[in-house]
Amino acid sequence: MQAVFLDYATVSHQDLDASVITAAVQSAGAESAVKYYGLTAESEIIERIRDADIVLLNKLKLARAHLEAARELKLIAVAATGTDNVDLLAAKERAIAVCNIRGYCTSSVVQHVWAMILALTQHLSYYARRASDGSWRRSEEFDAPAPAIRELAGRTLGVVGWGELGRAVAEAANAFGMHLIIASRPGAAATSGRVDLAQLLSSADVVSLHCPLNESTRGLLGVRELALMKPDALLINTARGGLVDGHALASALKEGRLGGAGIDVLPHEPPIDGDPLLDPGIPNLIVTPHIAWAAREARQRCLEEMAANVRDFLRGGRRGRLV
């Protein structure tokens, strides 16, 4: 049994214990081995997976052409919950199993979501600059803060995507005394205790996205949807960049039609050809490079969950299986 980890450097900075992966693969037999590649260029994928039985990867994209060239491939183990970087239809047609992991980074994502909410609500970057650039020293003694800081207590958090991450973010809202509303699934029948997306957007003071990217959610928030939001509302996206129209969001922020946004994901990562949300002139915007999941403890759990999926597959199980 031969396994390759194509982009191990996107998970570990030489600070994790990968022996759990190696041991899982070697459970298939003493001759089994794992080859760890820090990164793999698109042009190197076919050669590196041609004879592999198991492919492990995080962000690298596996297209139909790659899978068709992989003569021995039996399992693709993804180091993430989202699997939009793998051609699942092609995998299914070739009887290649695909598994993902869940729940490994919940605490890390919750921290990041609330760090963004609090930083935007408190205008931390603005006031930190005022303290260091001399503005505070030159201000009047009782100068009222502007922009205004708001309390979260009594305000409304809207969660789009009621999975483990959405629930955990909502649970933390209780500590701030916030009200909660939950969006119905796009295209699904009305469900008790939930509201449709339009109602959520128009009612929430903070909207946090936690839904997967698929054909029903791609471009979920565009010009029309953003126009429904309150002018002082915040939008937080730690899910997938393709959920939000970046041009529409940039315009809404520049024109003062939205209070702020915290974005950890972009449609194309890394954004080598640029992205409208990377314009430094956009006010009240925090963009981070897809790191909400990346606390060290979460990354170690990621490897442990991948190992558990591999070991279960080799025993004939279906743990984490999507295909």
C-alpha positions, 0 to 999 in steps of 0.5 A, a space after each residue: 500500500 503506497 500513500 502520498 500526502 501532496 501538500 503536507 506543508 499546508 497543514 504542518 509547519 514542522 510542528 505536528 506529529 505525522 506518525 498517526 498517518 504513517 501508522 494508519 497506512 502501515 496497518 495495511 502491511 509492513 511494506 506500506 509507506 507514506 511519502 510526504 510532499 511539502 507542496 505539489 505543483 499542478 504539473 507534478 500531480 499526475 506523476 506523484 499519484 500515478 502509482 499511489 493507492 491513497 492520496 492525502 491532500 488539503 487544498 490541492 485540486 484533483 481534476 478528472 484528468 488527474 484521477 484518470 491517470 491514477 491507475 492504483 488509486 483507491 482512496 482520497 483523504 481530504 484534510 478538510 470538511 469541504 471537498 470542492 477541490 476534488 472532482 467527486 463525480 469522476 471519483 465515483 465513476 472510477 470507484 475511488 473513495 473520498 472521505 473528509 473530516 469534521 469537527 476537528 477545528 470547531 474551537 479554532 473557527 469559533 475563536 476566529 469568528 468572534 475575534 473578527 466580530 469583536 474587532 469590527 464592533 470595537 473598531 480595534 484597528 482604527 483606535 489602535 492607530 489613534 493611540 499610536 499616531 498621535 491622534 489621542 494625544 492631540 484630542 480633547 480630554 473628553 472627546 467622544 469616540 467616533 466611529 461609535 462602538 456598539 454593545 452586542 447585548 440585545 443585538 441579533 446574530 444570524 447564522 447561515 449553515 446550522 452544522 457543528 460550526 454554526 451551532 458552536 458560533 451561536 453558543 458563544 453568542 449567549 455569552 454576549 446576550 445576543 438573540 439568535 436567528 437561523 436561516 433555512 436551507 436554500 431551496 428547502 421547505 420552511 422548517 420550524 425555528 428557522 427563517 428564510 435567508 431574506 428575512 435573516 439578512 434584513 433582521 440580523 446585526 451580525 451574519 455569519 456564514 457556515 454553509 458548504 459551497 455547492 450549486 445551491 449556495 454559490 453566489 449566495 450573497 450578491 447585490 440583492 442580498 447585501 442590499 437587504 442587510 442593515 447599513 450597520 450590520 456585519 458580515 462574517 465569512 469563514 466558510 467558502 469564498 464563492 458564497 459571496 460576490 466580492 465585487 458587490 461586498 466591496 461596493 457595499 462597504 465603500 458606499 457605507 451600505 454595510 457596517 463591516 465584514 470579516 472575510 477569511 476565505 476567497 473564491 481563489 486561494 491564493 489570490 494570485 490574480 488579485 481579488 476585489 476584497 484586497 483593495 486597501 481602500 475598503 473601510 471596515 474590512 478584515 481579510 485573513 488568509 484562510 486561517 480560521 481553522 489553523 490553530 495548532 491543536 486543530 491541525 493535529 486533530 486534522 491529522 488524527 481524523 485523517 488517520 482514522 479515516 484511512 485506517 477505517 477504509 483499510 478495514 472495509 469501513 465508510 468513516 467520513 465517506 462522501 463517495 
